[in-house]
Amino acid sequence: MSRRTPVLPALHIAGHTIEPGNTYQLNLPLGSLYTSTNVTMPVYVRRSSKPGPTLFISAAIHGDELNGVEIINRLIHGSRLRNLRGTLIAVPIVNAFGVINQSRYLPDRRDLNRSFPGSSRGTLAGRMAYMFLNEVVAKCDYGIDLHTGAIHRSNLPQIRANLDDEITRDMALAFGVPVLLNANLRDGSLRESADEMGVKILLYEAGEALRYDELCIRAGERGILRVMRHLGMLPPSRQKKFPIEPLIARDSGWMRATDSGFVRNLKHLGDKVEKDDVMAIICDPFGTQLDKVVARKDGIIIGCQNIPLVHEGDAMFNVAYFSEPDDVVESIENMHDSLLPDDTILQN
């Protein structure tokens, strides 16, 4: 008795029918510039003839966050997708207007990641959010949204997600970065709207806006592949043990400048801090110390400001709090050694 080939359900994106066993590159219309130049959202779809989940990967929802663009480029041009099961939808640039202007925001100064679920008749931000949510996210079972820190601010590779949800937590653990941060859903965010649709989603934070960071790019690409293996979209890895042990932080907080001036950082991204450690010294233009930034309790620095200038109240260090911070430090070192064994970080 012969086996029947399973009939896969139809997949339609913005009027295009996506057939099994094919790869597509689509351009979803977003509107036009003042010059009447049309702007589109590029969408890559790779659909296997074998059944499996549908996963979306998105980048540049904030137009100045570019690491994710390179992560997706490497992913779709790599050889690992030859054995794909299910469907991968990759959107390297969600906010094309922001990328054109090298800006986090849209031309109307709205934050796209606070504009979901959007409306087909709303503002520019609302229309873009509505299209992305309904033409991409709604067609998927899972998603990974790629972000970086803001301008002049770097984030340690980390996953933010609803870790109280078992399926999402297992995906986060599979991603394989040292820090997992249990993050509440924010009003108007992609994560909130995806959650309401039943789409399980991870948010990957790593690096700095308007910069490529090789460590963050490699960690992101490898993490996505690990999640795809976890979901059964790719064959299992032959690697028996992965050197990075993710740990969950239930709380984090920003250490802020206690005065205005020039900064001498004593602690850096990925460092462990203990309560009452001096993290930075703030000086006046003559080098006279004005004040110190002191750790409130033990933790790991997962985000920090990069320029040596602050006004009083500026966010300087984002510290995550763990029950075993020493284990996180070891995982951070293992991540660096496994991804950049030559101890060099290539940045543009």
C-alpha positions in Angstrom: 0.0 0.0 0.0 1.6 3.3 -1.1 1.8 6.3 1.2 -0.1 9.4 0.1 1.7 12.7 0.0 0.1 15.0 2.5 -1.9 17.8 1.0 -0.6 21.0 2.5 -3.1 23.9 3.1 -2.9 26.9 0.9 -0.8 29.8 2.0 -1.7 33.3 0.7 0.3 36.5 1.4 -0.9 39.8 0.0 -2.6 38.2 -2.9 0.2 35.8 -3.7 -0.3 32.0 -3.4 2.7 30.3 -1.9 3.1 26.8 -3.3 4.8 24.0 -1.3 8.4 23.3 -2.4 9.1 26.8 -3.6 11.0 29.9 -2.6 9.5 33.4 -3.1 10.6 37.0 -2.7 7.7 39.3 -2.4 7.4 43.1 -2.0 4.4 44.2 0.0 3.3 47.8 -0.8 3.6 50.3 2.1 2.9 53.6 0.3 5.2 56.2 -1.2 7.6 59.0 -0.4 7.0 62.6 -1.1 8.7 62.0 -4.5 6.1 59.4 -5.5 8.7 56.7 -5.1 7.0 53.5 -3.9 8.2 51.9 -0.7 7.8 48.2 0.0 8.3 45.6 2.7 10.6 42.8 1.4 9.3 39.3 2.3 11.2 36.1 1.8 9.2 32.8 1.9 10.6 29.3 1.8 8.0 26.7 1.8 8.9 23.0 2.1 7.0 20.2 0.4 7.1 18.5 3.8 4.7 19.5 6.5 5.8 21.4 9.5 5.3 24.7 11.5 5.3 28.1 10.0 7.8 30.5 11.6 8.4 34.2 10.9 11.7 36.1 11.5 11.5 39.9 11.4 14.0 42.7 11.7 14.1 46.5 11.6 10.7 47.1 13.1 12.8 50.0 14.4 14.5 51.4 11.4 17.9 51.9 13.0 18.3 48.4 14.3 20.3 46.7 11.6 21.9 43.6 13.1 18.7 41.6 12.4 18.9 42.4 8.7 22.3 40.7 8.4 21.1 37.8 10.6 18.3 37.2 8.1 20.6 37.6 5.1 23.0 34.9 6.4 20.1 32.6 7.4 18.4 32.6 4.0 21.7 32.3 2.0 23.0 29.5 4.2 22.9 25.9 3.4 21.0 24.8 6.5 17.6 25.4 5.0 18.0 22.7 2.4 16.4 20.2 4.8 13.5 22.5 5.9 10.2 21.2 7.0 7.3 23.6 7.1 7.5 27.3 6.1 9.9 30.1 6.9 8.8 33.7 6.4 11.7 36.1 6.8 11.1 39.9 6.7 14.5 41.6 6.9 13.1 45.2 6.9 9.7 45.8 8.4 10.0 49.5 8.8 11.5 50.6 5.4 10.8 54.3 6.1 12.8 54.1 9.2 15.7 52.4 7.5 15.8 55.0 4.7 16.0 57.8 7.4 18.3 55.7 9.7 15.7 56.4 12.4 13.9 54.2 15.0 10.7 55.9 14.1 8.4 56.4 11.1 8.1 59.8 9.3 5.1 60.7 11.5 7.4 60.1 14.6 5.4 57.1 15.7 7.0 53.9 17.0 5.9 51.0 14.9 6.3 48.6 17.8 3.7 50.6 19.8 1.2 50.8 16.9 -0.1 47.2 16.8 -2.6 45.8 15.9 -3.0 48.9 13.6 -5.8 49.6 11.1 -6.1 49.5 7.3 -7.4 53.0 7.4 -5.2 54.5 10.2 -2.0 56.4 10.3 1.1 55.3 8.4 2.3 53.4 11.4 -1.1 51.8 11.9 -1.4 50.7 8.3 2.1 49.2 8.3 1.4 47.4 11.6 -1.9 46.1 10.3 -0.3 44.8 7.0 2.6 43.0 8.8 0.3 41.5 11.4 -2.3 40.2 9.0 -0.2 39.3 6.0 2.7 37.7 7.9 2.2 37.1 11.6 -1.3 35.8 11.4 -0.1 33.1 8.9 2.4 31.7 11.4 2.6 29.5 14.5 5.8 31.0 15.9 7.9 34.1 15.5 11.3 35.6 16.4 11.6 39.4 16.3 15.1 40.8 16.1 16.1 44.0 17.9 19.2 45.9 19.1 19.8 48.6 21.7 19.2 52.3 20.9 21.7 54.7 19.4 24.9 54.8 21.6 23.5 52.0 23.7 24.5 48.3 23.5 22.6 45.2 24.6 24.2 41.8 25.6 22.6 39.0 23.4 19.4 38.1 25.3 15.9 36.8 24.8 12.9 38.6 26.1 9.7 36.7 26.2 6.7 35.5 28.3 8.6 32.7 30.1 5.6 31.8 32.1 4.3 30.1 28.9 5.8 26.7 28.7 6.0 26.5 24.9 7.6 30.0 24.7 10.0 29.2 27.5 11.2 26.0 25.8 11.8 28.0 22.6 13.8 30.6 24.6 15.9 27.9 26.2 16.6 26.4 22.8 17.8 29.7 21.4 20.9 29.3 23.5 22.0 32.8 24.7 23.1 33.3 28.4 20.3 35.7 29.4 16.6 35.1 29.3 14.5 37.9 30.6 10.9 37.4 31.6 9.3 40.5 30.0 5.7 41.7 30.3 3.7 42.4 27.2 3.6 46.1 26.3 0.5 47.9 25.0 0.7 48.2 21.2 3.6 45.9 20.8 4.0 43.2 18.2 4.4 40.6 21.0 1.1 41.6 22.5 -0.8 41.3 19.2 0.9 38.1 18.3 0.1 36.7 21.8 -3.6 37.5 21.2 -3.5 35.6 17.9 -1.9 32.6 19.7 1.5 33.0 17.9 4.4 32.2 20.3 7.1 34.8 19.9 10.6 35.5 21.1 12.3 38.9 21.0 16.0 38.8 20.5 18.0 41.9 21.7 21.6 42.3 20.9 24.1 45.0 19.9 23.7 48.7 19.1 21.6 50.7 16.7 23.2 51.5 13.3 26.0 49.0 13.8 26.8 45.5 12.9 28.2 43.4 15.7 29.7 40.1 14.7 29.2 38.4 18.0 25.5 39.4 18.1 24.9 38.4 14.5 26.5 35.0 15.0 24.6 34.4 18.2 21.3 35.4 16.5 21.7 33.2 13.4 22.8 30.2 15.5 19.9 30.8 17.9 17.3 30.8 15.2 18.7 27.6 13.7 18.5 26.0 17.2 14.9 27.1 17.6 14.1 25.7 14.2 15.6 22.3 15.2 13.6 22.5 18.4 10.4 23.0 16.4 11.2 20.1 14.1 11.8 22.4 11.1 15.4 21.2 10.7 17.1 17.9 11.5 18.7 17.6 15.0 22.2 18.9 15.4 25.1 16.4 15.6 26.6 18.5 18.4 26.0 16.7 21.6 26.3 19.5 24.1 26.0 23.2 23.6 28.4 25.3 25.8 25.9 28.0 26.7 23.5 27.4 29.6 20.7 30.0 29.5 19.5 31.4 32.8 16.3 33.3 33.5 16.1 36.7 35.1 12.8 37.8 36.6 13.8 41.4 37.1 16.0 44.1 35.7 16.5 47.8 36.2 18.4 50.8 34.9 21.1 52.5 36.9 20.9 56.2 36.1 23.3 59.1 36.2 23.4 60.8 39.6 24.9 64.0 38.1 25.7 65.6 34.7 29.2 65.3 33.3 31.9 63.1 31.7 31.8 59.4 32.5 34.6 56.9 33.4 33.1 53.4 33.2 34.5 50.9 35.7 32.1 48.2 34.7 31.2 47.0 31.2 28.7 45.0 29.2 28.5 41.4 30.5 30.2 42.2 33.8 29.0 40.9 37.1 28.4 43.6 39.7 27.9 43.2 43.4 25.9 45.4 45.7 27.8 48.7 46.4 30.3 48.2 43.6 31.2 51.5 41.9 30.1 51.1 38.3 31.2 54.5 36.9 32.6 57.9 38.0 31.1 61.1 36.8 33.5 64.1 36.4 33.3 67.7 35.4 35.3 69.0 32.4 38.4 69.5 34.6 38.4 65.8 35.7 37.1 66.5 39.2 34.9 63.8 40.5 31.3 64.9 40.9 29.6 61.6 41.9 29.7 57.8 41.6 27.2 55.3 40.2 26.8 52.5 42.7 25.2 49.1 42.2 22.1 48.6 44.2 22.4 44.8 44.3 24.1 41.8 42.7 23.5 41.3 39.0 24.8 41.2 35.4 25.1 44.2 33.1 22.9 43.4 30.0 22.8 46.9 28.6 24.9 50.0 28.7 25.4 53.4 27.3 28.4 53.8 25.0 29.2 57.5 25.0 31.0 59.2 27.9 28.5 62.0 28.4 25.5 62.0 30.7 22.9 64.3 32.0 21.5 63.7 35.5 18.9 60.9 35.2 20.2 59.4 32.0 20.0 55.6 31.8 23.6 54.2 32.0 23.5 50.5 32.9 20.7 47.9 32.6 21.3 45.3 35.2 19.5 41.9 35.3 19.2 40.0 38.6 19.8 36.3 38.9 19.9 33.9 41.7 23.3 32.6 40.5 25.0 35.4 38.6 28.4 33.6 38.5 26.8 30.9 36.3 25.7 33.7 33.9 29.2 35.1 33.6 30.5 31.6 32.7 27.8 31.3 30.0 28.7 34.7 28.6 32.4 33.7 28.4 31.4 30.4 26.7 29.3 32.2 24.2 32.1 34.5 23.2 34.6 31.6 23.0 32.3 29.5 20.9 31.2 32.2 18.4 34.4 34.3 18.2 37.2 31.9 19.1 39.8 34.3 17.7 38.7 36.8 20.3 37.9 39.5 17.7 34.6 41.3 17.2 34.0 42.7 13.8 32.0 45.9 13.8 30.8 48.4 11.1 
